[in-house]
Amino acid sequence: MHPQRLRQRLLNDFQRDFPLTPRPYAALAERLGVSEEAVLASLRELKAASVVSRVGAILPPNTVGVSLLAALAVPEEALEAVAAWVSALPEVNHNYQREHRYNLWFVVTAANPAQLEAVLCAIERHTGLAVLRLPLLEAFHIDLGFPLDLDQPVA
């Protein structure tokens, strides 16, 4: 299979029903008729090109450990440094900037509520800013999978 076509198939065909096996990339390879190394190489290329940021499970919030959406009101001149520090924390999944007084938003995960609160307090101590804690009150399922145009080139 041509490398471009393989990347397209990986992106399109496995947004759902990713194989839950000890060797999932070998299972993908078998289904696609290519080698496991070809699958891994294609995924590395997609990540290097920033087409994908990660391959992994998305679990419903608070089913394994606890999580919380949080926000900080960061002075503009400190935003880049604070965002980099927050992103480096292993408990922070991602962060993003918003055009709002609370301009840095992020998701924090931990094994239990006490550990979660300890991370939030550490962020407050390090930044000198109060963390706005936004616990999940009602869950909504948003399916982020979407069909891709397989005739368009990918990375």
ROGU-902998 format. One line per 8 residues: their letters; for each residue x, y, z of C-alpha. Coordinates in nm, 4 decimals. Layout:
! ROGU-902998
A) X Y Z ~ ...
***
This chain:
! ROGU-902998
MHPQRLRQ) 0.0000 0.0000 0.0000 ~ 0.1315 0.3441 -0.0885 ~ 0.2438 0.5363 0.2254 ~ -0.0008 0.8227 0.1533 ~ -0.2906 0.5787 0.1234 ~ -0.1825 0.4028 0.4439 ~ -0.1826 0.7328 0.6364 ~ -0.5282 0.8124 0.5005
RLLNDFQR) -0.6644 0.4722 0.5986 ~ -0.5130 0.4946 0.9478 ~ -0.6741 0.8336 1.0021 ~ -1.0110 0.7419 0.8577 ~ -1.0706 0.3784 0.9419 ~ -0.9638 0.3592 1.3047 ~ -1.1218 0.6618 1.4716 ~ -1.3474 0.4083 1.6404
DFPLTPRP) -1.3122 0.0380 1.7117 ~ -0.9374 0.0557 1.7677 ~ -0.8226 -0.3002 1.8436 ~ -0.7903 -0.3685 2.2153 ~ -0.5234 -0.6348 2.1970 ~ -0.1704 -0.6723 2.3369 ~ -0.0364 -0.5696 1.9923 ~ -0.2930 -0.3286 1.8448
YAALAERL) -0.0601 -0.1995 1.5709 ~ -0.0033 -0.5541 1.4478 ~ -0.3817 -0.5983 1.4346 ~ -0.4150 -0.2749 1.2348 ~ -0.1385 -0.3921 1.0020 ~ -0.3108 -0.7244 0.9435 ~ -0.6408 -0.5527 0.8635 ~ -0.4642 -0.3174 0.6217
GVSEEAVL) -0.2400 -0.5780 0.4617 ~ 0.0866 -0.4100 0.5610 ~ 0.3588 -0.4666 0.8188 ~ 0.3372 -0.3544 1.1783 ~ 0.6489 -0.1405 1.1186 ~ 0.4732 0.0339 0.8270 ~ 0.1822 0.1226 1.0570 ~ 0.4166 0.2517 1.3278
ASLRELKA) 0.6227 0.4499 1.0758 ~ 0.3081 0.6097 0.9320 ~ 0.1830 0.7060 1.2776 ~ 0.5245 0.8565 1.3617 ~ 0.5087 1.0608 1.0383 ~ 0.1577 1.1824 1.1186 ~ 0.2679 1.2848 1.4673 ~ 0.5827 1.4596 1.3366
ASVVSRVG) 0.3641 1.6532 1.0905 ~ 0.1249 1.7473 1.3774 ~ -0.1632 1.5744 1.1997 ~ -0.2250 1.3674 1.5134 ~ -0.1148 1.4528 1.8646 ~ -0.1705 1.1124 2.0203 ~ -0.3183 0.7687 1.9658 ~ -0.4999 0.6402 2.2698
AILPPNTV) -0.8236 0.5731 2.4436 ~ -1.0673 0.8445 2.5388 ~ -1.2377 0.7426 2.8605 ~ -1.5470 0.9076 3.0018 ~ -1.4510 1.1661 3.2651 ~ -1.4021 1.0379 3.6195 ~ -1.4265 0.6680 3.5309 ~ -1.0583 0.6075 3.6026
GVSLLAAL) -0.9341 0.8516 3.8632 ~ -1.0726 1.2039 3.8736 ~ -1.0474 1.5036 3.6440 ~ -1.1398 1.8675 3.6369 ~ -1.1515 2.1514 3.3864 ~ -0.9622 2.4479 3.5258 ~ -0.8741 2.7995 3.4161 ~ -0.6320 3.0744 3.5050
AVPEEALE) -0.6427 3.4487 3.4405 ~ -0.2814 3.4930 3.3325 ~ -0.1278 3.8337 3.2581 ~ -0.0600 3.8418 2.8834 ~ 0.3155 3.8856 2.9259 ~ 0.3351 3.5669 3.1365 ~ 0.0948 3.3525 2.9336 ~ 0.3515 3.1619 2.7283
AVAAWVSA) 0.5687 3.0767 3.0299 ~ 0.2746 2.9758 3.2494 ~ 0.1211 2.7656 2.9694 ~ 0.4520 2.5848 2.9157 ~ 0.4897 2.5134 3.2880 ~ 0.1303 2.3901 3.3222 ~ 0.1643 2.1719 3.0104 ~ 0.4746 2.0065 3.1543
LPEVNHNY) 0.2811 1.8733 3.4543 ~ 0.2106 1.5017 3.4074 ~ -0.1422 1.5502 3.5428 ~ -0.2344 1.8049 3.2733 ~ -0.3781 1.6509 2.9566 ~ -0.3721 1.9658 2.7477 ~ -0.4187 2.3377 2.7754 ~ -0.5409 2.6059 2.5434
QREHRYNL) -0.5686 2.9816 2.5267 ~ -0.9048 3.1554 2.5161 ~ -0.9979 3.5147 2.4526 ~ -1.1399 3.5827 2.7960 ~ -1.0244 3.7120 3.1329 ~ -0.9631 3.3459 3.2132 ~ -0.7299 3.2973 2.9194 ~ -0.5597 2.9647 2.9998
WFVVTAAN) -0.7805 2.6558 3.0260 ~ -0.6619 2.3031 3.1008 ~ -0.7756 1.9604 3.2166 ~ -0.6142 1.8090 3.5256 ~ -0.6363 1.4368 3.6051 ~ -0.5303 1.2506 3.9180 ~ -0.5770 0.9187 4.0941 ~ -0.8073 1.0659 4.3604
PAQLEAVL) -0.9616 1.3956 4.4745 ~ -0.6827 1.4682 4.7269 ~ -0.4127 1.4330 4.4610 ~ -0.6160 1.6484 4.2215 ~ -0.6446 1.9239 4.4810 ~ -0.2718 1.8981 4.5563 ~ -0.1905 1.9581 4.1876 ~ -0.4266 2.2559 4.1710
CAIERHTG) -0.2705 2.4033 4.4854 ~ 0.0780 2.3516 4.3394 ~ -0.0293 2.5432 4.0278 ~ -0.1576 2.8255 4.2465 ~ 0.1657 2.8348 4.4500 ~ 0.3879 2.8310 4.1427 ~ 0.1931 3.0897 3.9414 ~ 0.0602 3.3074 4.2224
LAVLRLPL) -0.2787 3.2888 4.0475 ~ -0.6072 3.1452 4.1694 ~ -0.7227 2.8378 3.9755 ~ -1.0860 2.8484 3.8694 ~ -1.2139 2.4956 3.9343 ~ -1.4883 2.3798 3.6983 ~ -1.6017 2.0310 3.8027 ~ -1.8098 1.8234 3.5671
LEAFHIDL) -2.1761 1.8558 3.6631 ~ -2.3376 1.6875 3.3636 ~ -2.1626 1.4767 3.1009 ~ -2.2335 1.5137 2.7308 ~ -2.1048 1.2743 2.4681 ~ -1.9600 1.4449 2.1639 ~ -1.8493 1.2064 1.8926 ~ -1.5311 1.3564 1.7509
GFPLDLDQ) -1.4976 1.1001 1.4744 ~ -1.5629 1.2209 1.1235 ~ -1.5142 1.0744 0.7769 ~ -1.2107 1.2018 0.5885 ~ -1.1907 1.2650 0.2158 ~ -0.9577 0.9848 0.1132 ~ -0.8803 1.1617 -0.2143 ~ -0.7064 1.4494 -0.0334
PVA) -0.3364 1.4166 0.0570 ~ -0.2428 1.3842 0.4248 ~ 0.0972 1.4983 0.5554
***
